Amino acid sequence: MIEKTERFLMLSILLLLPATIVAQDAKQFIREAVQTELTADRNDHTHWLYFETDRRPERTVKQWVAETRGGNLQRVIEVNGQAISPADQKSKLDIFVRDGGARSKQRKSEQHDDEQAEELLNLLPQAFLWTSKGTQGTNTVFHFKPDPQFRPPDFEAKVFSAMEGDMAIDTLQHRIVSLKGRMIRDVTIFGGLLGRLNAGGTFDVERREIGKLLWQITETHVHIQGHALIFKTISEQEDDEKTRFKQLPADISLQQAENNLMEQGK
C-alpha cells in the first residue's frame, strides 16, 4: 500500500514539474523583456515628429507633435472636427516657445509619467502569474493574471494588479509589442468611501519599431469607469493613435522644431 502511494506521489510530481518549469521560464522571459525596455529607454535620446489623434468623450484633438530637449511642441490643427486656422496654430506655438514656465510644467508632468511607467513596468514580473500561450509570427504571447501573493505599494499598482490579459513580446529583440488587459475586480480607495474603479474596464497599449531598434507607443486605448469622493465620476476613456513618425536631429531647437511643424500638411 505504501509503495503504491509513493508511486502515485512520484507520478503527480512528474506531471506537475513541466508546468512549474514553464511558469518559471515565462516569468524569466518577462523579466528580461522589462530589463531590455528599461535599458533601451535610458539609452534612447532620439527626438521624433509624429501625427497624433487623441479621442476623449469631451473632445477629439488632431495635432502634430515635435519632441525637443526643451519641451514637446504641439501644433493643434483640429478640435472636435473644427479646423484651427494656420495663424492660430502658429500663435499658440509662439506662446509656448516663449513661456518657460509652461515648458517647465510640461517637463515635470512628463517626468512623473515616466517614473510611474517605470514603476509599473518593474512590477510586471512581480504582480502577475505568467504562462506562455505560444507564438504569433515573430512574437511570443504570454497570459497574465494577478498573483494573490503580491501586495501593491500604491493605488496605481493596486489598479494595475487587478488586471488579467495578454502581452506579446518580440521574440528576437525582447521588446514589448502589446499589452492588453481587463479589470477582473473592482478596485476601491478606503473601502470605496473615496473611490472605486469598476471591474470590466479595459486597456490596450500597442508598440512598434519605428526605426532600427527604436520602439515607440503607437496606440493607447483605455476604457475604465468608476467614481471618486462619492459624487464625482471617473471616466478614463481615451483612444490615442500616433502615426507618420519622422526622426528629428538630437540637438533641434524649439524654433527649428516649430518651423518643422508648420511645414507639415494636415
N, C-alpha and C positions, 0 to 999 in steps of 0.2 A: 504493500500500500504506500509506504514511504517512497520507494523507488518510482512508482507511478506518479506521485505528486511532484517529485523532483523533476521528472521528465517534462511534466506539464509546465512547471515554472520555467525551465530552461527554454522550452519552445516558445513560451509567452515573451520572454526576454528577447529571443532572437527575432521574433516577429515585430517587436516594438523598436528594436535597435535601428533599423534603416530610417524610420520616421524621425527618430531623435537626431540622427546624423544629418538628415536633410534639413531639419529645422535649424540646427547649428550652422550648417553651410549657408542657409538662406540669410540668417542674421549677420554672418560674417560678410556676405556679399553686400548687404545693405550698409554695414559699417564702412566697407571700402569705398562704396559709392559716395557716402556722406563725406569722407575724408578727401576724396577726389574733388568734390564740389567746393569744399571749404578752401582747399589749396588753390584751385583754379580761380576762385573769387578773389583771394588775396593777391594773386599774381596778375589779375586782369586789370590793366589800366587803359583799356580801349574806350573810345567815345563813339556814340552812334547817333545817327539821324534816322528817324522812322516815322511812319504814319500810324496814328492811334485812333481807334473808335471806342469810346467809353460809354456804355449804356447803363443808366440807372433809372429807377422809377420816376425821379423828379426831372431828369434831363439826360439828353444824349449829346455828347460832345465829339466832334471830329477835329483833329488837330495834328500838326506836325510838331515833333519834339526833337530838340538837338541837345545832346549831353556835352557839358564842358566842365572843366575843373572848378569854374566859378559859379556853377549852377546849371540847371536844366531849363532851357528856353522853350516855351510853348506858344506856337502860333495857331491860335484857335480860328478855324475857318468856318465852322458851322455849329450852331447850338439849337437843338430841337428842330432841325430841318431848316432853320433860318440862316442864310449866309451872312457872314461878317464881312464888311467892306475891307478891301486891302488897306485903306487908310487907318481904320480902327485896329486892324491886325498889327500894323507897324507901330501904331501909337502905344498899344499895350506892351509890345516888346520893348520899346524905348523906355517906358516907365520902369519895367522890371530890371533892365540893364543898369539903370541909374540908381535903383533902390537897393543899396547894400543890406538894409535891414530885412527886406523881403527875401533876398537870396540867402542870408544867414538863417532865417527861419526855415526856409526850404531845406537847407543842408541838415539842420538839426532834426527835422522830421524824417528825412531820408535815412539819416544815421540811426535813428530809433527803429525805423522799419527794418533796416539791415541787421541790427542787433537782434531784433525779435525773430527775424527769419533764420538767423544763425542758431539762435537758441532752439527753435522748433526743429531745425534740421538735425541738430545734435541729439534731439530726443527720439528721432525715428527708430534707432536700434533699441532704445530702452522702453519706449511706451507701448510697443506692439509685439505681438507674436507673428512671425513671418513664415509663410510657406510658399514654395515655388509652384507656379501654375504652368510652367513650360516657356517656350519661346514663340515669339511672333516676329518673323523676319529676322532682323539683326538685334531685336530686343529680348530680354528676359523679363517675364512678368511675375510679380510676387503679390500674393494676397496678404493683407494685414488686418488684424483685429486687436482690440485693446488687451494689454497684458494686465490681468487682475492684480498682479503684484506691484504695478507701477503706482507711485504716489506723485501726482503732478505738483510742481513747485509754485505755480501761479495760475490765475484764471485762464490765461491764453493756453497754457499747457493742458488745463482741465478740459477745455473745449476741444483741443486738438486730439487728446487721448480718448475722446468719446466717439471717434470716427472708425469706420471699417471700410475697406475698399481695396484698390489695386494700385501698384506702382510699377511702371515699366522703366527698365534701365538698359541703356545701350550696352550690349554685352562686351564689346571691344574696348570702348572708352571709359566704361563705368560712369557714365553721365546719366542723370535722371531725365527721362524723356517725358513722363507724365505722372501725375499723382491725382487720383480720383477717390473721393470718399463720401460717405453718407453718415450723418449723426444717428447713432443707433439708440441713443437715450437722451433724455432732457438733461441739460446742464444748468444748475442753479447757483445763485450767489446768495450765501447765508440762508440756505434752505428755501430759496425762492422769494424771500422778502425784498431783496434788492434787484433781482433779475432772474430771467430764465430764457435759455435758448432751447427751442423745441426740437425734439427728435424728428428725423426725416429731412433735415436740411442737407444740402449737398455742396461740394466744391470740386473743381476740376482745374488743374494747372497743367498747361502744355508748354514744353520747351523744345527748341530746335537749334541745330548747329547752323549759325548764320555766317560763320567764317571758319577757317581751318582751326579746329579745336576750340572755337569760341561759341558758347551757348548762351541763349537768352530766353526769358519767358516770353512767349508769343501770344498766349491766350490765358485768361483767368476768368473763371465762371464761379460765382459764389451766390448761393441762394439759401439763406438761413433766416429764420424768423423767431421772434420771441417778444419779451417785454422786460423793461427795467424800471425800478422805482415805482412799481405797481401800475402807473398810468402811462408811462412812455413806451411806445412800440419800438422794438429793434427791428430794422429791416435792412439786412445786409444782402441787397440784391444788386449784383453787378456782373456785367459781361464786358470784358475788356479784351480788345484784339490789337496786336501790333504787327505791322507789315512793312514792306518796302525798306528794309534796313540798308543803310549806307554807312560805311565806316568813315569817321572824321579824324583829322590829324590830332594826335595826343595833346598838342600844345595850342589847340584852336582857342582863340579869344572869344569873349562874349560878342563883340561887334562882328567878328568874322562869322560866328555861328548865326547871328541874326541875319546877316546878308545871305548866308546859305539857305536859311529857312524861307526867306522871301522869294528865293528863286524857284522854290518847289511849286509844282502845279497842285491842283485840287486832289 
